[in-house]
Each structure stands twice: as C-alpha cells, then as structure tokens.
Amino acid sequence: MIKFTIISAVPQLLESPLSHSILQRAQDKGILEVNLVNLHDFGVGKQNQIDDYQYGGGAGMLMMPEALAKCLNHLEQDAKFDEIIFLTPD
C-alpha cells in the first residue's frame, strides 16, 4: 500500500481531486491511502496563524516555520516517513 500525508493550509481544496477517478478507485481497492492534514491546526496564537509578513517589507507572505515544525513533529510521533517533500509556489 502507498501512503501519502499531505499538509495543506487549505486541505478542503484537495478533497475533490482525491475522491474521483483513478485516485478514488485506488483508495477503494486499498492500494492508496491519502491523509490530509490542516496546517492551521498547528498554527501560532489565538488565530492559528501560519504565515507572516516578509522581513523588510515587500509583497506576499512567508510560511512560519513554527507551525510546520509542530505539525511534522506531531506526525512523526505516529509514523516514520521515508521522505518529506516540500513544494513551493515556484
């Protein structure tokens, strides 16, 4: 079985593509398991913030390392991962 854990700021956007066609059939047959994790569950402060402004200004936001580190530490308590792949908007 192939298992994927996907950490996302908006995991609801991934529910639809994962629940149709080939990916859904693979999950139904037990070939594929996909777990979606909401990064906001590990956010900082009352608002569960996961991003912050860039140092020195400029357009856009940066991911806060604290939220991602807490999330990865939590997930690694339950399972060992062969690889962790970080995707960027580039």
Secondary structure as GFF3:
##gff-version 3
##sequence-region A 1 90
A	DSSP	beta_strand	2	8	.	.	.	ID=ss1
A	DSSP	alpha_helix	12	18	.	.	.	ID=ss2
A	DSSP	alpha_helix	21	28	.	.	.	ID=ss3
A	DSSP	beta_strand	32	38	.	.	.	ID=ss4
A	DSSP	three_ten_helix	39	42	.	.	.	ID=ss5
A	DSSP	beta_strand	51	53	.	.	.	ID=ss6
A	DSSP	beta_strand	61	63	.	.	.	ID=ss7
A	DSSP	alpha_helix	65	78	.	.	.	ID=ss8
###
